[in-house]
Amino acid sequence: MKKILSLTTVLAICGSFLYAQNAVDLKVQLDNASGKISPHMWGIFFEDINLGADGGIYAELVKNRSFEFDHPMMGWKRLENVPEGTFLIVNDSRRKGNARSLKIHKPTDFKTGLQNEGFRGMGVKKGDGYEFSLLYRQASPGIRIKVELLNEQDQVIGTAALPLSQGANWQTGSVTFTSSETSPKGKLNIWFEGVGDVEVDMLSLFPQDTWKNRPKGLRKDMVQILADMEPDFVRFPGGCIVEGRDLATRFQWKKTVGPIEERELIINRWNTEFSHRLTPDYFQTFGLGFYEYFLLSEDIGAEPVPILNCGMACQFNTGEVVPLDELDEYIQDALDLIEFANGDTHTPWGKLRAEMGHPAPFNLKMLGVGNENWGPQYIERLAIFQKILQEKHPEIQIIASSGTDPNGERFDYLDEKLRDMKVDIIDEHYYRPPAWFLSGADRYDDYDRNGPKIFAGEYASHTTRPQGPGRSTWEAALSEAAFLTGLERNGDVVTMASYAPLFGHVDGWQWSPDLIWVDNLNVYGTPSYHVQKLYSLNKGTDIIPVKLGDQNVVGQDSLYASAVYDANTKELIVKFVNYNEQSVEANFQLDTKKKMKGNATKITLANADLNVVNSLEEPLRIKPQTEQVNYKGKAIKDTFPPYSFTVIKIPVQ
């Protein structure tokens, strides 16, 4: 804290000095690269929070489709006044992962049905096709189904009929239909017509227009905005849900693979985490499971980075730990996950991967052990994981937790222990105010170049404004842009970085700020999204020093800078932050034998109002502005607007 206060004071003094002098002169040492940028530098962190998976990127529109919520009929409403005993929840423990079903008893032909409310409604689009499906069994013929899609005014905007066959075993039925209008908060009616008894389960409604048109797949626009970032990695599945409030509700990857109808639902730990944002209908169906996470990573060209429980529940909740002599199950989960991702199809878990549709390996290279765990209990469990994983899979890099904070007693203890253990990668997290990010641009300048690498696994600048989408401000994003110059300058030590959390649903969030906000039909990137996207799309291969005098540019005169060279495109890429309320003139002198060839590309994010945000109404209020610029000789001379982040790409040969 002393560092933050003292540097903030210095910045204020320097800022007033800035306008009393001429243009700022900076030297770009293009012929003196200081290191290589990590090949997986900028990525995304996915956690099922804020309706990120169910109700979000997993495109299922029906909530509680298999009646497995704590309250089996949550999300459902009975239609019409029907005799007692018409609907009966059935429990059959012989059914793997999905014991409950619903039995409908109709001795006479009275009208009855169910309505599902969806996840804060169902977002449907005019002209798009939707598939209704279910599992069912009926011993003798008699019942048929009619489905109706409703808008907010309860008007029917899509309908279809589905006859049901007879048989003693469970079977699948499905039907497709088209929505006649767009509705952000639709509902689904399911009518049971005829006379007889039928048992139903997995009542489901999916858009046909999913990512890569995969049946029962992912929401297309939410994946696309991720693909547009060209991320280097996807960390999954979190986050605190890896730990669980207790170990019984921890994330167990083996229960998220195989047939969808056999995956075992659990309560989402964000269901009750915040008393002011209780979400009693928040569960994890695991339609988005580890197979789908691996597939998503592959689809968007990113390295998969799974995180597994280390034998410890969330220490903010129960703090439950597995005795060391009972840790084998957890370690075996890690070994089996590596086999699932990389194993030959003749191995048990490699065979399952192939049966699910992916015979080729996913080429897993990194594995996280624990999430935000701390203390000696974590170190002693991590040591057992490390020993066995290094013996059996030395090709897999281990990512270890440095706790919940970027400094303090917990961090210092873990940082020392993890370095002594020579772990591959240390996962550091920082949720802090903008002042912390501004003062921390030099955080990694003096880190040990021969020690473990750093994963900036969760970062976000938190302002003090009201919660929700309004917290994803330009002030927060610009302070992050300044901090990220330090990550890029030290891209040989900081090998991975990702903002967290990734998604927030405007009607169903628990935590803010978030990188991307959605409702049932729309998606937009925050200013922070555009900042990280600019880093990700302009990564380069070599770290190029940028100096103000003989110092790195880390907040002097409220300016921040970094640079990289891209050997593939033969471009110098300079990133520059002006965190001043006035424009700044700057001269970047290129110290190089190379010459600039052709026009440069200049991309600017700027706004004089630090409180501005993007929104559903104005999704691109803050967005990159691109122009072509012709610089002369070996100098970049330009004026940078107030509160701006600028990327300049210069062809050099």
C-alpha positions in Angstrom: 0.0 0.0 0.0 2.9 2.4 0.7 4.1 1.8 -2.8 0.7 2.7 -4.3 0.3 5.9 -2.3 3.9 7.1 -2.9 3.8 6.4 -6.6 0.3 7.9 -7.0 1.7 11.1 -5.5 4.7 11.0 -7.8 2.4 10.6 -10.8 0.4 13.7 -9.8 3.6 15.8 -9.6 4.9 14.4 -12.8 1.6 15.0 -14.5 1.7 18.7 -13.8 5.3 18.8 -15.0 4.4 17.1 -18.3 2.6 20.1 -19.7 5.4 22.4 -18.9 7.8 20.6 -21.2 8.1 19.6 -24.8 7.0 16.4 -26.4 8.0 13.2 -24.5 10.9 11.4 -26.1 11.0 7.6 -25.9 13.5 5.2 -27.4 12.4 1.9 -28.9 15.4 -0.5 -29.0 14.2 -2.6 -31.9 17.6 -4.3 -32.5 18.0 -5.2 -28.8 15.1 -7.6 -28.0 15.1 -8.6 -24.3 13.3 -11.9 -24.7 10.6 -14.0 -26.4 6.8 -13.5 -25.9 5.2 -16.6 -24.7 3.3 -18.5 -27.4 0.3 -18.7 -25.1 0.3 -15.2 -23.6 -3.2 -14.0 -23.9 -6.2 -16.2 -23.1 -9.6 -16.5 -21.5 -10.8 -17.7 -18.2 -14.1 -19.5 -18.2 -16.2 -20.1 -15.0 -19.9 -21.0 -14.7 -20.8 -17.8 -12.8 -23.3 -15.1 -13.8 -25.3 -17.8 -15.8 -22.1 -18.3 -17.9 -22.8 -21.9 -18.8 -26.4 -23.0 -18.1 -28.5 -20.0 -19.3 -25.5 -18.7 -21.2 -23.0 -20.2 -23.6 -24.7 -23.7 -23.3 -27.6 -23.1 -25.7 -30.2 -25.2 -23.8 -33.4 -23.0 -23.3 -35.2 -25.3 -20.8 -34.4 -24.9 -17.1 -34.4 -28.0 -14.9 -34.9 -30.2 -18.0 -34.4 -33.5 -16.0 -36.2 -32.5 -12.7 -32.9 -32.9 -10.8 -33.0 -29.5 -9.0 -33.5 -29.6 -5.2 -37.1 -28.7 -5.9 -37.9 -31.1 -8.8 -40.5 -28.7 -10.4 -38.5 -25.5 -10.1 -38.8 -23.7 -13.4 -42.0 -25.6 -14.3 -45.7 -24.6 -14.0 -48.6 -27.0 -14.3 -51.2 -25.9 -16.9 -54.9 -26.2 -16.4 -56.6 -27.5 -13.2 -56.0 -31.2 -13.2 -56.8 -34.0 -10.8 -54.4 -34.8 -8.0 -51.9 -37.5 -9.0 -51.7 -36.4 -12.7 -48.0 -35.5 -12.2 -45.7 -37.7 -10.2 -41.9 -37.4 -9.7 -40.3 -40.8 -10.0 -36.9 -41.7 -8.5 -35.0 -44.6 -10.0 -31.5 -45.0 -8.5 -30.7 -47.5 -11.3 -30.5 -44.6 -13.8 -26.9 -43.3 -13.8 -26.6 -39.6 -12.9 -30.2 -38.8 -13.6 -32.5 -40.6 -11.2 -35.6 -38.5 -11.5 -38.3 -38.4 -14.2 -41.9 -37.2 -14.4 -44.8 -39.5 -14.8 -48.0 -38.2 -16.4 -51.2 -40.2 -15.5 -54.2 -39.5 -17.7 -57.1 -41.9 -17.3 -59.4 -39.7 -19.3 -58.8 -37.1 -22.0 -58.6 -33.9 -19.9 -56.4 -31.0 -21.0 -53.1 -30.8 -19.2 -49.5 -29.6 -19.7 -46.4 -28.0 -18.4 -44.8 -24.6 -19.0 -41.1 -23.9 -18.6 -39.9 -20.4 -17.9 -36.4 -20.8 -19.2 -33.4 -19.0 -17.8 -34.8 -15.5 -17.2 -37.0 -16.3 -20.2 -36.1 -17.9 -23.5 -34.4 -15.8 -26.2 -35.8 -16.9 -29.6 -35.4 -15.3 -33.0 -37.8 -14.8 -35.9 -37.2 -17.3 -38.7 -34.8 -19.5 -36.7 -35.4 -23.2 -36.2 -35.7 -24.9 -32.8 -35.5 -28.6 -31.8 -37.6 -29.9 -29.0 -36.5 -33.3 -27.7 -37.2 -35.6 -24.7 -36.6 -39.0 -23.3 -39.8 -41.0 -22.7 -41.4 -44.4 -22.2 -45.0 -45.6 -22.3 -46.0 -49.2 -22.0 -49.0 -48.8 -24.3 -49.9 -46.2 -26.9 -52.1 -43.3 -26.0 -50.2 -40.1 -25.3 -48.9 -37.6 -27.9 -47.2 -34.2 -27.3 -47.8 -30.7 -28.6 -45.3 -28.0 -28.0 -45.9 -24.3 -28.2 -43.4 -21.5 -28.1 -44.8 -18.3 -26.5 -43.8 -14.7 -26.5 -43.9 -12.3 -23.5 -47.7 -11.7 -24.2 -48.3 -15.5 -24.1 -49.1 -15.5 -27.8 -48.1 -18.7 -29.7 -45.1 -18.0 -32.0 -44.2 -21.6 -32.9 -45.8 -25.0 -32.5 -45.3 -28.6 -33.4 -46.8 -32.1 -32.7 -44.8 -35.1 -31.6 -46.4 -38.6 -31.5 -44.9 -41.0 -29.0 -44.3 -44.7 -29.6 -44.9 -47.5 -27.1 -42.2 -49.6 -25.5 -40.9 -50.6 -22.1 -37.5 -49.0 -22.6 -36.5 -45.3 -22.7 -36.4 -43.8 -26.1 -35.8 -40.5 -27.7 -38.3 -38.2 -29.5 -37.7 -34.9 -31.2 -39.4 -32.4 -33.5 -38.3 -29.1 -35.1 -40.3 -26.0 -35.7 -39.7 -22.3 -36.6 -40.3 -19.2 -34.5 -42.5 -16.6 -36.2 -41.1 -13.7 -34.2 -38.2 -12.6 -32.0 -38.8 -12.7 -28.3 -36.2 -12.1 -25.6 -38.2 -13.7 -22.8 -40.3 -16.5 -24.3 -41.7 -19.6 -22.7 -42.4 -23.2 -23.7 -45.7 -25.0 -23.3 -45.7 -28.8 -23.5 -49.2 -30.3 -23.8 -49.9 -34.0 -23.1 -52.8 -35.1 -25.3 -54.7 -38.3 -25.3 -55.3 -41.0 -22.7 -52.7 -43.2 -20.9 -49.6 -43.1 -18.9 -46.2 -41.8 -20.0 -42.9 -41.1 -18.2 -40.7 -38.2 -19.5 -37.3 -36.8 -18.9 -34.7 -34.5 -20.5 -37.3 -32.2 -21.9 -35.2 -29.9 -24.0 -35.3 -27.0 -26.4 -32.3 -25.9 -28.5 -31.8 -23.5 -31.3 -30.6 -25.2 -34.5 -28.3 -22.4 -35.3 -25.6 -23.2 -32.8 -21.8 -22.8 -32.9 -20.6 -24.9 -35.9 -24.2 -26.1 -36.2 -23.6 -28.8 -33.6 -26.9 -30.3 -32.4 -27.5 -29.4 -28.7 -24.4 -27.2 -28.9 -23.2 -23.8 -27.8 -24.7 -20.4 -28.3 -23.1 -19.1 -31.5 -22.7 -15.4 -30.7 -21.1 -16.0 -27.3 -18.5 -18.4 -28.8 -17.9 -16.0 -31.7 -17.0 -13.1 -29.5 -14.4 -15.3 -27.9 -13.1 -16.5 -31.2 -12.7 -12.9 -32.3 -10.1 -12.5 -29.5 -8.0 -15.3 -31.0 -7.1 -16.4 -27.5 -4.0 -18.5 -26.9 -5.7 -20.6 -24.2 -8.9 -21.4 -22.4 -8.7 -22.0 -18.6 -11.7 -24.0 -17.4 -14.0 -24.8 -15.5 -13.1 -22.0 -13.0 -12.7 -20.7 -10.5 -14.2 -21.3 -7.1 -16.6 -24.0 -8.5 -13.5 -26.3 -8.9 -13.3 -26.3 -5.1 -17.0 -26.4 -4.1 -18.4 -25.2 -0.8 -17.5 -28.6 0.4 -15.9 -31.6 -1.3 -19.2 -33.3 -2.0 -20.1 -30.4 -4.3 -16.6 -30.0 -5.9 -16.3 -30.1 -9.7 -15.6 -33.8 -10.7 -14.8 -33.9 -14.4 -15.6 -37.6 -14.8 -19.3 -36.8 -14.1 -19.3 -34.3 -16.9 -18.4 -36.6 -19.8 -20.2 -39.4 -21.6 -23.9 -39.3 -22.6 -25.6 -36.1 -21.7 -28.5 -37.8 -19.9 -26.1 -39.6 -17.6 -24.2 -36.6 -16.4 -24.9 -35.9 -12.7 -26.2 -32.4 -12.0 -25.0 -30.5 -8.9 -25.8 -27.2 -7.2 -23.7 -24.3 -8.5 -21.7 -22.8 -5.6 -22.8 -19.3 -6.7 -26.4 -20.4 -5.9 -26.0 -19.1 -2.3 -22.6 -17.5 -2.2 -23.8 -13.9 -1.9 -26.7 -13.2 0.4 -27.6 -10.1 -1.6 -27.6 -12.0 -4.9 -29.2 -15.3 -4.0 -29.8 -17.5 -7.1 -31.8 -20.5 -6.0 -32.3 -21.8 -9.5 -28.5 -21.9 -10.3 -27.4 -25.5 -11.0 -24.8 -27.2 -13.2 -26.3 -29.7 -15.7 -22.9 -30.3 -17.3 -24.2 -30.3 -20.8 -21.1 -28.1 -21.0 -18.6 -30.7 -19.7 -14.9 -31.3 -20.0 -15.3 -32.8 -23.5 -17.1 -29.7 -24.6 -14.5 -27.4 -23.0 -11.7 -29.3 -24.8 -13.7 -29.0 -28.1 -14.3 -25.3 -27.6 -10.6 -24.7 -27.0 -9.7 -26.6 -30.2 -12.4 -24.8 -32.2 -11.0 -21.4 -31.4 -7.3 -22.4 -31.7 -6.6 -22.2 -28.0 -4.6 -24.4 -25.6 -6.8 -26.2 -23.1 -5.9 -25.4 -19.5 -8.1 -27.5 -17.1 -7.9 -26.9 -13.3 -8.6 -29.7 -10.9 -9.5 -29.9 -7.2 -6.4 -30.7 -5.1 -8.3 -32.3 -2.2 -9.4 -29.0 -0.6 -12.8 -27.3 -0.6 -13.1 -23.5 -0.7 -11.3 -22.1 2.3 -13.7 -19.2 2.5 -16.5 -21.7 3.0 -16.0 -25.0 4.8 -12.2 -25.4 4.2 -12.8 -29.1 4.1 -9.6 -31.1 3.3 -9.1 -34.7 2.3 -6.6 -36.6 4.6 -3.3 -37.1 2.8 -3.7 -40.9 2.9 -7.0 -40.5 1.0 -5.7 -38.3 -1.7 -5.3 -41.1 -4.3 -8.7 -40.6 -5.8 -7.9 -37.0 -6.6 -4.5 -37.8 -8.1 -6.1 -40.6 -10.2 -8.6 -38.0 -11.5 -5.6 -36.0 -12.8 -4.0 -39.0 -14.4 -7.2 -40.1 -16.0 -7.8 -36.6 -17.3 -4.5 -36.7 -19.1 -5.5 -40.0 -20.5 -8.9 -38.6 -21.6 -7.2 -35.7 -23.3 -4.1 -37.3 -24.8 -4.4 -41.1 -24.5 -4.5 -43.7 -27.2 -8.0 -44.8 -28.1 -7.2 -48.3 -26.7 -6.9 -46.8 -23.2 -10.2 -46.6 -21.2 -10.4 -42.8 -21.1 -9.0 -42.3 -24.6 -11.6 -44.8 -25.8 -14.4 -42.7 -24.2 -13.0 -39.6 -25.9 -13.2 -41.4 -29.3 -16.7 -42.6 -28.6 -17.8 -39.1 -27.9 -16.6 -38.1 -31.4 -12.9 -37.1 -31.1 -10.5 -40.0 -31.8 -7.5 -37.6 -32.1 -5.9 -36.4 -28.9 -6.6 -32.9 -27.6 -2.8 -32.3 -26.9 -3.1 -31.2 -23.3 0.2 -29.6 -22.2 -0.8 -27.8 -18.9 -2.8 -28.8 -15.8 -3.8 -26.7 -12.8 -3.7 -28.3 -9.4 -6.0 -26.3 -7.0 -7.6 -22.9 -7.3 -6.9 -20.0 -4.9 -5.8 -22.5 -2.2 -3.3 -21.5 0.4 -1.4 -22.5 3.5 0.7 -25.6 4.4 -2.3 -27.9 3.7 -2.1 -26.8 0.0 1.6 -27.2 -0.2 1.7 -30.7 1.2 -1.1 -31.9 -1.1 0.5 -30.2 -4.2 3.8 -31.9 -3.4 2.2 -35.3 -3.7 0.5 -34.3 -7.0 3.8 -32.9 -8.3 5.8 -36.0 -7.5 3.4 -38.4 -9.2 2.6 -36.2 -12.2 6.3 -35.6 -12.8 7.0 -39.3 -12.7 4.2 -40.4 -14.9 3.7 -37.3 -17.2 6.8 -35.1 -17.2 5.5 -33.5 -20.4 2.6 -31.9 -18.5 3.4 -28.5 -16.9 1.8 -28.0 -13.5 0.1 -24.7 -12.6 0.0 -24.0 -8.9 -2.0 -21.5 -6.9 -0.5 -18.4 -5.1 -3.7 -17.9 -3.2 -6.3 -15.1 -3.4 -4.2 -12.0 -3.3 -1.1 -10.5 -5.1 0.7 -9.7 -1.8 0.5 -10.3 1.9 1.3 -13.1 4.2 -0.5 -15.9 2.2 1.1 -14.8 -1.0 4.6 -14.5 0.4 4.4 -17.9 2.0 3.2 -19.6 -1.2 5.6 -17.7 -3.5 8.6 -18.9 -1.4 7.4 -22.5 -1.2 6.4 -22.8 -4.8 9.7 -21.5 -6.0 11.5 -23.9 -3.7 9.4 -26.7 -5.2 10.3 -25.5 -8.7 6.8 -25.7 -9.9 6.4 -24.9 -13.6 3.9 -22.0 -13.4 2.6 -19.9 -10.5 -1.0 -18.6 -10.8 -1.4 -15.1 -9.5 -4.7 -13.3 -9.1 -5.5 -9.7 -8.6 -8.8 -8.0 -8.2 -7.9 -4.4 -7.2 -8.8 -0.8 -7.7 -7.4 1.1 -10.8 -4.7 2.8 -8.6 -3.2 -0.7 -7.9 -3.0 -1.5 -11.6 -1.5 1.9 -12.4 1.2 1.5 -9.8 1.9 -2.1 -10.6 3.2 -1.8 -14.2 6.7 -2.6 -13.0 5.6 -5.6 -10.9 7.5 -8.2 -12.9 10.5 -6.1 -14.1 12.7 -7.7 -11.3 11.2 -11.2 -11.2 13.6 -14.1 -11.3 14.1 -15.0 -15.0 15.2 -18.5 -14.0 12.4 -19.4 -11.6 8.8 -20.5 -12.3 6.8 -18.7 -14.9 3.8 -16.6 -14.0 0.1 -17.1 -15.0 -1.9 -13.9 -14.4 -4.8 -16.2 -14.1 -7.5 -13.8 -12.8 -7.2 -10.0 -13.2 -9.8 -7.3 -13.1 -9.7 -3.6 -12.2 -12.6 -2.9 -9.7 -14.1 0.6 -9.4 -16.3 1.6 -6.5 -19.4 2.3 -8.6 -22.7 0.3 -8.3 -22.5 -3.4 -9.1 -23.6 -4.9 -12.4 -22.8 -3.9 -16.0 -22.1 -0.3 -14.9 -18.9 -1.3 -13.2 -17.2 -2.3 -16.5 -15.9 1.2 -17.0 -13.3 2.8 -19.2 -11.5 3.8 -16.1 -11.1 0.2 -15.1 -10.1 -0.9 -18.7 -7.5 1.9 -19.1 -5.8 1.0 -15.8 -5.7 -2.6 -17.0 -4.2 -1.5 -20.3 -1.4 0.3 -18.4 -0.8 -2.8 -16.2 -0.7 -5.1 -19.3 2.2 -3.1 -20.7 4.1 -4.5 -17.8 2.9 -8.1 -18.5 3.9 -7.7 -22.2 7.3 -6.2 -21.3 7.9 -9.3 -19.1 6.3 -11.8 -21.5 9.3 -14.1 -20.9 8.3 -14.5 -17.3 4.5 -13.8 -17.4 3.6 -16.5 -19.9 -0.2 -16.4 -19.6 -2.8 -13.8 -18.7 -6.6 -13.8 -18.5 -9.3 -11.5 -17.3 -12.0 -12.9 -14.9 -14.9 -13.5 -14.8 -15.5 -13.9 -18.5 -19.3 -13.6 -18.9 -22.1 -11.8 -17.0 -25.8 -12.1 -17.7 -27.5 -8.8 -17.2 -30.5 -10.5 -15.6 -28.6 -13.2 -13.7 -25.2 -12.0 -12.5 -23.6 -12.6 -9.1 -20.2 -10.9 -9.6 -19.1 -7.8 -11.5 -17.3 -6.4 -13.4 -17.1 -9.0 -16.2 -15.4 -9.0 -19.5 -18.4 -9.7 -21.7 -22.1 -9.0 -20.9 -25.1 -10.8 -22.5 -28.8 -11.1 -22.3 -30.9 -13.9 -23.9 -30.3 -12.5 -27.4 -27.4 -10.1 -27.4 -23.7 -10.0 -26.5 -21.2 -7.2 -26.2 -17.7 -6.6 -25.1 -16.8 -4.2 -22.3 -14.0 -1.7 -22.7 -11.8 -4.3 -20.8 -12.7 -6.8 -23.6 -11.4 -4.4 -26.3 -8.2 -3.8 -24.3 -7.3 -7.5 -23.9 -8.4 -8.2 -27.5 -6.0 -5.6 -28.8 -3.2 -7.2 -26.8 -4.2 -10.7 -28.0 -4.4 -9.7 -31.7 -1.1 -7.9 -31.6 1.1 -10.2 -29.6 4.3 -10.4 -31.6 7.2 -12.8 -31.0 10.0 -10.7 -29.4 10.0 -8.2 -26.5 11.3 -4.8 -27.5 12.5 -2.4 -24.7 10.9 1.0 -24.7 12.8 3.6 -22.6 12.1 7.0 -21.1 15.7 8.1 -20.5 17.1 4.8 -19.2 13.9 3.7 -17.4 11.0 1.5 -18.5 7.8 3.5 -19.1 5.8 2.6 -16.0 3.8 5.6 -15.0 6.2 8.6 -15.3 4.0 11.5 -16.3 1.1 9.0 -16.2 2.4 7.3 -19.4 2.9 3.6 -20.0 4.5 1.8 -22.9 5.6 -1.6 -24.2 6.6 -2.9 -27.6 7.0 -6.2 -29.5 8.3 -7.3 -32.8 6.4 -9.8 -34.9 8.9 -11.9 -36.9 6.0 -13.5 -38.8 4.5 -10.2 -40.2 7.7 -8.2 -39.9 6.0 -5.5 -37.8 7.0 -3.4 -34.8 4.0 -3.1 -32.5 4.0 -0.3 -29.9 1.4 0.0 -27.2 1.0 3.3 -25.4 -1.2 4.5 -22.6 -1.9 8.2 -21.9 -3.5 8.3 -18.5 -3.9 12.1 -18.5 -6.8 14.4 -18.9 -5.0 16.3 -21.7 -3.4 15.2 -25.0 0.2 14.2 -25.0 2.8 14.6 -27.8 5.3 11.8 -27.9 8.3 10.9 -30.1 9.2 7.3 -30.3 12.8 7.1 -31.7 13.5 3.7 -33.4 16.9 2.6 -32.4 17.5 0.1 -35.3 19.2 -0.6 -38.5 15.9 -1.6 -40.0 13.7 0.8 -41.9 10.0 1.6 -41.8 8.3 0.3 -44.9 4.9 1.7 -45.9 2.1 3.2 -43.8 1.6 2.3 -40.2 -1.7 1.2 -38.7 -2.8 3.1 -35.6 -5.6 1.7 -33.4 -7.0 3.9 -30.6 -9.3 3.3 -27.7 -10.1 6.6 -26.0 -12.7 8.6 -24.1 -12.2 11.7 -22.0 -14.9 10.4 -19.6 -13.5 7.6 -17.4 -17.0 6.6 -16.3 -18.2 5.7 -19.7 -19.4 2.1 -20.3 -20.6 -0.1 -23.1 -24.1 -1.4 -22.8 -26.9 -3.3 -24.5 -28.2 0.0 -25.8 -24.7 1.3 -26.8 -22.5 -1.8 -27.2 -19.8 0.0 -29.1 -19.6 3.3 -27.2 -16.0 2.4 -26.5 -14.5 0.6 -29.5 -11.2 0.6 -31.4 -10.8 3.3 -34.1 -8.3 2.4 -36.9 -6.5 4.7 -39.2 -3.5 4.5 -41.6 -0.6 6.8 -40.7 2.6 7.7 -42.5 5.5 8.3 -40.2 8.8 9.6 -41.5 12.3 8.3 -41.1 12.9 6.3 -37.9 10.6 8.2 -35.6 7.0 7.9 -34.6 5.8 11.5 -33.8 2.2 11.7 -32.8 -0.3 13.2 -30.5 -2.2 10.9 -28.2 -5.7 11.9 -26.9 -6.6 12.1 -23.2 -7.2 8.8 -21.4 -6.2 6.7 -24.4 -4.7 3.4 -25.2 -3.1 3.2 -28.6 -1.6 0.4 -30.6 0.7 1.3 -33.5 1.8 -1.4 -36.1 4.8 -0.4 -38.2 6.1 -2.5 -41.1 9.9 -2.7 -40.8 12.6 -4.5 -42.8 
